[in-house]
Amino acid sequence: MKAKYLVFGAAMLGLIAGMHQASAADVKRGGTLTVARPDEPLTLDPFTPSDNGSIYNITQICESLISADASGTGLEPGLAESWKMADDGLSIELKLRPGVKFSNGNPLTAEDVIFSLKKVADPKASYGFAFDPVKAIDKIDDATVKLSFKQPYAALESALSLFAASIVSKADYEKDPTAFGSKPVCTGPFQVESYERGTQVVMVPNPHYWRMGADGKPLPYVDKAILKYVPESNSRVLGLQNGDFDAILAVPLNQAEAVKAMPDTTLEVSPSFRLDYVYLNHAKKPFDDKRIRLALNYAANRDAIMKAVYFGYGEVPNSYMPKVSFWSDKVEKLPYDIEKAKALVQEAGYDGTPIQLMVDTGNAPFRTVATILQQGWSQAGLKVEIVEFDVGTAFSMTQKGEYQAYVSYITSDINDDDELASIQADGTGATAAFFSNYKNEEVTKLLAEARQTSDKAKRAELYGKVQGIVYNDGYSVPLNFLPYVNGHKNHVQNWKNIAVGWWWLRDVWLNK
């Protein structure tokens, strides 16, 4: 119990510290914030997506009971003003924040909370795995909801901070789930004014928002926020330079120094829970053979990729998932060894099945990654063809299992290993180990054990074991623990890319 309350207390301190980052005299209200980003939102329905284009937009509109803090590495109260875990670890009661309203003016109720949590906990839902230990969700009274568990669940508080655990208006969602995906009715700082697929999402303030700014008035500070879909990296940089965009995400690293040198511009380099890697579909030949998957890793010249593509930003990884709370430095990296790769290819009896290496159209860095990988894999005796699709099509193909290898990345939406360790490595989950079709019964058992212990040292040991097994199974081809590298004009105040991937636009103001 003490550990639980220490977490809560730290969260409260973080919240208080965050509130003092700006004073009433500092902030200015009004204006339009325009942000260019490479990821297109495929939906604004919090219960269905697993792509960051959707997730990072949803977090501006919808909220969960528990929230990521200002850094993304901790937690703070969200729609639940407080919570208490039972002594036996088999239930938690959450007290709802009073007076919260949805963007349509209707009050948040316990029924909305229960409906939303049951949606995300559905085993068929994208993030149902995160709530598998939950056996019941009940209303105690109008202000209290209780979750009961099959067994103790160490990551529950972090799981409740998931975007997919956002609380929605039950009546509006049930009325038309499809329409809800374009104009959600939630409690967040923004509501959708327009959603033009393939172009942009325009958001305006939720007039009923509950959080207050430094000036004592409801957040957000800006009158409008526009998230533009600009997949071509050079276009984002040029737009920042010309003043078309106030901020851009994913600065091409070969232009990072040039962005830093732009007048009245800041280059942001922030720690992340991100890993760039090559997805592998184990259900497609030749990746059904572990030796071929390991050959891909031995023939991947990561040092060359780090220099040519990442310009030194980041770190060569030793894991199949990002560096979250229980990452282990004890797992040895697979070295670049063409001869070892050749031997594995020959040992596997490779039959010449061509490998299609997929990249997103317009993503020049990933195209260069693919070219370097193609060279190494070809030297190892594999046939490799690079194919390009727009990011929406490529990710959709990945979700459907209609791919062999895909240069992409993954981020953790919570500050606990459980989410990605499970979604990527537990082959019994709804996403088939995040579309890899990876299966390892020992890993599944270790992950289940890690969920049930609150002992941090034991959890670290278990996740370290999982990291070593999955990494050395050739789950994927890890490329880089990449930080977030963004650019924004200096009139954009209080901008921060938090570790879980998004940016609290509610806290941003424009000093112009």
C-alpha positions in Angstrom: 0.0 0.0 0.0 2.8 2.4 0.8 4.3 2.0 -2.7 0.9 2.8 -4.2 0.5 6.0 -2.3 4.1 7.0 -3.0 3.3 6.8 -6.7 0.2 8.8 -6.2 2.0 11.4 -4.1 4.8 11.7 -6.7 2.1 12.2 -9.3 0.5 15.0 -7.3 3.9 16.7 -6.8 4.5 16.5 -10.5 1.1 18.0 -11.1 1.8 20.9 -8.7 5.2 21.5 -10.3 3.7 21.5 -13.8 1.1 24.1 -12.7 4.0 26.4 -11.7 5.8 26.3 -14.9 3.9 29.4 -16.0 2.4 32.4 -14.2 -0.7 34.4 -15.1 1.7 37.1 -16.3 3.4 34.7 -18.7 0.6 33.3 -20.6 -1.3 34.8 -23.5 -4.6 33.6 -24.9 -5.8 33.4 -28.4 -4.4 32.6 -31.9 -4.2 29.5 -34.1 -1.5 26.9 -33.5 -0.6 25.0 -36.7 1.4 21.8 -36.3 2.7 19.7 -39.2 3.2 16.0 -38.6 4.1 12.9 -40.7 1.3 10.6 -39.3 -2.2 10.7 -40.6 -5.0 10.0 -38.1 -7.0 7.1 -39.3 -9.8 7.5 -36.7 -10.6 9.5 -33.6 -12.4 6.6 -32.0 -10.3 5.8 -28.9 -11.3 2.1 -28.9 -10.1 1.0 -32.3 -6.7 2.4 -33.4 -3.1 1.4 -32.7 -1.4 3.9 -35.0 0.2 7.0 -33.6 -1.4 9.4 -36.1 -4.7 8.6 -34.4 -3.5 8.2 -30.9 -1.7 11.5 -30.6 -4.8 13.3 -31.9 -7.2 11.5 -29.6 -5.2 12.5 -26.5 -6.0 16.2 -27.3 -9.8 15.4 -27.4 -10.4 12.6 -24.9 -9.2 11.8 -21.4 -8.7 8.9 -19.1 -9.2 8.4 -15.4 -5.5 8.6 -14.8 -3.2 10.7 -17.0 0.4 10.8 -18.1 2.2 13.7 -16.3 4.0 16.6 -17.9 7.0 14.4 -18.7 5.2 11.3 -19.7 7.3 9.2 -17.3 4.9 9.5 -14.4 1.2 9.6 -13.6 -1.2 12.2 -12.3 -5.0 12.3 -11.6 -7.2 12.7 -14.6 -10.9 12.2 -14.6 -10.4 10.3 -11.3 -9.4 12.8 -8.6 -8.1 9.9 -6.5 -7.9 6.1 -6.3 -7.2 3.4 -3.8 -6.0 -0.1 -4.3 -7.3 -2.8 -2.0 -4.8 -4.4 0.5 -5.0 -7.7 -1.4 -4.3 -6.0 -4.7 -7.5 -7.5 -6.2 -9.5 -4.4 -6.7 -9.2 -0.6 -7.0 -11.8 2.1 -6.4 -11.6 5.4 -8.3 -13.3 8.6 -7.2 -14.6 10.6 -10.1 -13.7 14.3 -10.4 -16.9 16.3 -9.6 -18.4 18.8 -12.1 -16.7 17.4 -15.3 -18.7 17.8 -18.5 -18.4 16.4 -22.0 -17.9 18.8 -24.9 -21.6 18.8 -25.5 -22.3 20.1 -22.0 -23.6 16.8 -20.6 -22.2 15.7 -17.2 -19.7 12.9 -16.9 -21.4 9.9 -15.1 -20.3 6.6 -13.6 -22.3 4.9 -16.4 -20.1 6.7 -19.1 -17.0 5.4 -17.2 -18.2 1.8 -17.0 -19.3 1.8 -20.6 -15.9 3.1 -21.8 -13.9 0.7 -19.6 -15.9 -2.2 -20.8 -15.2 -1.2 -24.4 -11.5 -1.0 -24.0 -11.5 -4.2 -21.9 -13.2 -6.2 -24.6 -10.8 -9.1 -25.5 -11.4 -8.3 -29.2 -10.5 -4.7 -28.8 -7.0 -3.5 -29.8 -6.0 -2.9 -26.2 -8.1 -5.5 -24.6 -4.9 -7.3 -23.5 -4.1 -4.4 -21.2 -7.3 -5.2 -19.2 -7.3 -9.0 -19.3 -6.8 -9.3 -15.5 -10.0 -7.3 -15.0 -13.0 -9.5 -14.1 -15.6 -6.9 -13.2 -16.3 -3.2 -13.5 -19.0 -1.9 -11.1 -20.6 1.3 -9.9 -20.3 1.9 -6.1 -22.1 5.2 -6.2 -22.6 8.1 -8.6 -19.0 9.2 -7.9 -17.2 5.9 -7.5 -16.3 3.1 -9.8 -14.6 -0.2 -8.8 -12.5 -2.6 -10.9 -12.0 -6.1 -9.6 -9.2 -8.4 -10.8 -8.7 -12.1 -11.4 -5.2 -11.7 -9.9 -3.1 -8.8 -8.8 -2.1 -6.5 -11.7 1.0 -4.3 -11.2 0.5 -2.2 -14.3 -3.2 -1.3 -13.7 -2.7 2.4 -12.9 -0.5 2.9 -16.0 -3.1 0.9 -18.1 -5.8 3.3 -17.0 -3.8 6.2 -18.5 -4.0 4.6 -22.0 -5.6 6.7 -24.7 -7.7 3.6 -25.3 -9.1 3.9 -21.8 -10.5 7.3 -22.6 -13.9 8.0 -21.2 -16.5 8.8 -23.9 -20.1 9.9 -23.9 -22.0 6.6 -23.8 -25.1 8.0 -25.4 -23.3 9.7 -28.3 -21.1 6.7 -29.0 -24.0 4.3 -29.0 -26.0 6.6 -31.2 -23.5 6.4 -34.1 -20.1 4.8 -33.5 -18.9 5.6 -37.0 -19.8 9.3 -36.7 -18.2 9.3 -33.3 -14.9 8.4 -34.9 -14.9 11.7 -36.8 -16.3 13.9 -34.0 -15.8 12.4 -30.6 -17.8 13.6 -27.6 -15.2 13.5 -24.8 -14.0 15.6 -21.9 -10.6 16.8 -23.2 -9.4 20.3 -23.8 -10.3 20.3 -27.5 -13.2 19.3 -29.6 -13.2 18.7 -33.4 -14.3 21.5 -35.7 -13.4 19.6 -38.9 -11.7 16.3 -39.8 -10.5 16.2 -43.4 -9.0 12.7 -44.0 -5.6 12.8 -45.6 -5.3 16.6 -44.9 -5.9 17.9 -41.4 -7.8 17.9 -38.1 -9.0 21.3 -36.9 -9.7 21.6 -33.2 -11.3 24.3 -31.1 -11.6 24.6 -27.3 -14.1 22.5 -25.4 -16.1 25.2 -23.7 -16.8 23.0 -20.7 -13.2 21.9 -20.0 -12.4 21.4 -16.3 -8.6 22.1 -16.1 -7.6 25.6 -15.3 -4.6 27.5 -16.8 -2.1 29.6 -14.9 -4.4 32.6 -15.3 -7.2 30.8 -13.5 -9.3 30.4 -16.7 -10.1 27.1 -18.4 -7.5 25.6 -20.7 -6.6 25.5 -23.6 -4.9 28.9 -24.2 -5.2 28.9 -28.0 -8.4 29.6 -30.0 -7.7 26.9 -32.5 -5.2 24.0 -33.1 -4.6 22.6 -36.6 -2.8 19.3 -36.9 -1.8 19.0 -40.6 -0.8 15.7 -42.3 2.5 16.5 -44.1 4.2 13.2 -44.8 7.1 14.7 -46.9 9.8 15.8 -44.4 11.3 18.5 -46.6 7.8 20.1 -46.9 7.5 20.3 -43.1 10.9 22.0 -42.8 10.2 24.5 -45.5 6.8 25.2 -44.0 8.5 25.9 -40.6 11.0 28.2 -42.3 8.4 30.1 -44.2 6.1 30.5 -41.2 3.4 28.3 -42.5 3.7 26.0 -39.5 4.3 27.0 -35.9 5.7 23.6 -35.1 6.8 20.5 -37.0 7.2 16.9 -35.8 9.9 14.5 -36.8 12.5 16.9 -38.2 14.6 15.0 -40.8 17.9 14.5 -38.9 20.0 15.5 -41.9 18.4 19.0 -41.5 18.4 19.1 -37.7 21.4 21.5 -37.5 19.8 23.7 -40.2 16.6 23.9 -38.2 18.5 24.8 -35.1 20.2 27.6 -37.0 16.9 29.1 -38.3 16.0 32.5 -36.8 13.6 32.5 -33.9 13.4 28.7 -34.0 14.0 26.0 -31.4 15.1 22.4 -32.1 13.6 20.1 -29.5 15.4 16.8 -28.7 13.3 14.9 -26.1 13.7 11.5 -24.4 11.2 9.0 -25.8 9.7 5.5 -25.4 10.3 4.9 -29.1 12.1 2.2 -31.0 12.7 2.3 -34.8 12.7 -1.3 -36.1 11.8 -3.5 -39.0 8.6 -5.4 -38.4 8.8 -9.1 -39.5 5.9 -11.3 -40.3 6.8 -14.7 -38.9 3.8 -16.2 -40.8 5.3 -15.4 -44.2 8.2 -17.3 -45.7 11.1 -17.1 -45.2 10.6 -15.4 -41.8 8.9 -18.5 -40.4 12.6 -19.7 -39.9 14.4 -18.2 -36.9 17.7 -18.6 -38.6 16.6 -16.3 -41.4 15.3 -13.7 -38.9 18.7 -13.8 -37.1 20.5 -13.5 -40.4 18.7 -10.3 -41.1 20.0 -9.0 -37.8 23.6 -10.0 -38.3 23.5 -8.5 -41.8 22.1 -5.2 -40.6 24.8 -2.5 -40.5 23.4 -0.5 -37.7 26.5 1.7 -37.3 26.2 2.7 -41.0 22.5 3.4 -40.5 23.2 5.5 -37.3 25.6 7.7 -39.3 23.9 7.9 -42.6 20.3 8.1 -41.4 20.2 9.2 -37.8 23.3 11.5 -37.8 24.2 10.2 -34.3 20.8 10.9 -32.7 19.8 7.9 -30.6 21.4 4.6 -29.6 21.8 1.2 -31.2 19.3 -1.0 -29.4 19.6 -4.3 -27.6 15.8 -4.9 -27.4 12.7 -5.6 -29.3 10.9 -2.7 -27.5 11.8 0.8 -26.4 13.6 1.7 -23.2 10.7 2.0 -20.8 10.9 1.4 -17.0 12.4 -2.1 -16.9 14.7 -2.1 -19.9 17.9 -4.2 -19.2 21.4 -3.2 -20.3 22.5 -6.8 -19.7 21.2 -8.2 -23.0 24.1 -8.3 -25.5 23.6 -6.7 -28.9 23.7 -8.9 -31.9 26.8 -7.7 -33.8 27.2 -6.9 -37.5 28.6 -10.1 -38.9 28.0 -10.8 -42.6 29.8 -14.2 -42.5 27.5 -15.3 -39.6 24.5 -14.1 -41.6 25.6 -16.1 -44.7 26.1 -19.2 -42.7 22.6 -18.9 -41.2 21.0 -18.4 -44.6 22.8 -21.5 -46.0 21.9 -23.5 -42.9 18.3 -22.6 -43.2 18.2 -23.9 -46.8 16.9 -20.6 -48.1 15.0 -21.3 -51.3 15.2 -17.9 -52.9 11.8 -16.6 -51.7 12.0 -12.9 -52.5 11.7 -10.5 -49.5 9.6 -7.4 -50.0 10.9 -4.6 -47.6 8.2 -2.0 -47.3 8.7 1.7 -46.5 6.4 4.7 -46.3 6.2 6.8 -49.4 8.0 10.1 -48.8 10.0 8.9 -45.8 13.5 9.5 -47.1 15.3 8.4 -44.0 13.5 5.0 -43.9 14.1 4.6 -47.6 17.9 5.0 -46.8 17.5 2.5 -44.0 15.9 0.1 -46.4 18.7 0.6 -49.0 21.4 -0.1 -46.4 19.6 -3.2 -45.2 19.0 -4.4 -48.8 22.8 -4.2 -49.4 23.6 -6.3 -46.2 20.8 -8.8 -46.7 21.8 -9.3 -50.3 25.4 -9.9 -49.3 24.1 -12.6 -46.9 22.4 -14.4 -49.9 18.8 -13.1 -49.6 16.8 -11.6 -52.5 15.4 -8.2 -51.4 13.0 -5.8 -53.1 12.1 -2.4 -51.7 8.4 -1.4 -52.1 6.7 1.8 -51.1 3.2 2.7 -50.0 1.7 5.7 -48.3 1.8 5.4 -44.5 -1.9 4.7 -44.1 -1.9 1.9 -46.7 1.4 0.4 -45.3 0.1 0.2 -41.7 -3.2 -1.2 -42.9 -1.4 -3.9 -44.8 0.7 -4.6 -41.7 -2.5 -4.9 -39.5 -3.9 -7.4 -42.0 -0.7 -9.4 -42.2 -0.3 -8.6 -45.8 3.4 -7.8 -45.6 6.8 -9.5 -45.0 9.0 -6.7 -43.6 8.2 -3.1 -42.9 10.6 -0.3 -41.8 8.7 1.5 -39.1 8.7 2.2 -35.3 6.7 1.7 -32.1 6.1 3.8 -29.1 4.8 3.0 -25.6 1.6 4.8 -24.6 2.2 4.3 -20.9 5.2 4.5 -18.6 5.2 0.7 -17.8 6.8 -2.1 -19.8 3.5 -4.1 -19.6 1.8 -2.6 -22.7 4.5 -3.1 -25.3 6.0 -6.2 -23.7 2.5 -7.8 -24.0 1.3 -6.3 -27.3 4.5 -7.2 -29.1 5.5 -10.5 -27.5 2.4 -12.2 -26.3 1.2 -14.2 -29.2 -2.2 -14.9 -27.6 -3.2 -11.2 -27.9 -5.7 -9.6 -30.3 -3.0 -8.1 -32.5 -1.0 -11.4 -32.9 2.1 -10.0 -31.2 1.6 -6.7 -33.0 1.1 -8.2 -36.4 4.3 -10.3 -36.2 2.6 -13.6 -35.5 5.4 -14.3 -33.0 4.7 -17.1 -30.5 6.7 -18.3 -27.6 4.9 -20.0 -24.7 7.7 -19.3 -22.2 7.5 -15.6 -23.0 3.7 -15.6 -22.5 4.1 -17.2 -19.1 6.9 -14.8 -18.0 4.7 -11.8 -19.0 1.8 -13.1 -17.0 4.0 -13.5 -14.0 5.4 -10.0 -14.4 1.9 -8.6 -14.4 1.0 -10.2 -11.1 3.9 -9.1 -8.9 4.3 -5.7 -7.4 7.9 -6.3 -6.5 9.8 -3.9 -8.8 13.1 -5.9 -8.6 11.2 -9.1 -9.6 9.4 -7.4 -12.4 12.7 -6.0 -13.7 14.2 -9.6 -13.7 11.2 -11.0 -15.5 11.1 -8.3 -18.2 14.9 -8.6 -18.6 14.4 -12.4 -19.3 11.7 -11.6 -21.8 13.8 -9.0 -23.5 16.7 -11.5 -24.0 14.5 -14.3 -25.3 12.5 -12.2 -27.7 15.4 -10.2 -29.0 17.4 -13.4 -29.6 14.4 -15.1 -31.3 14.9 -12.6 -34.1 11.5 -11.0 -33.3 12.4 -8.0 -35.5 15.4 -6.0 -36.7 15.8 -3.2 -34.1 17.4 -0.1 -35.5 17.5 2.8 -33.0 16.3 4.1 -29.6 15.4 7.4 -31.2 14.6 10.6 -29.3 11.9 12.9 -30.5 13.4 15.6 -32.7 11.0 18.5 -33.5 11.1 22.1 -34.4 9.0 25.1 -33.3 9.0 28.8 -33.6 10.0 30.7 -30.4 6.6 32.3 -30.1 5.3 28.8 -29.3 5.5 28.6 -25.5 5.4 25.6 -23.2 5.7 23.1 -26.0 7.0 19.7 -25.0 7.0 16.2 -26.6 6.5 13.9 -23.7 8.1 10.5 -23.4 4.9 8.6 -24.3 4.8 10.4 -27.6 2.3 13.2 -27.7 2.3 16.9 -26.7 -0.2 18.5 -24.3 -1.5 21.2 -26.7 -3.8 22.4 -23.9 -0.7 23.9 -22.2 0.7 25.7 -25.2 0.3 29.4 -25.8 1.4 31.8 -28.5 3.6 34.8 -27.6 3.0 36.9 -30.7 
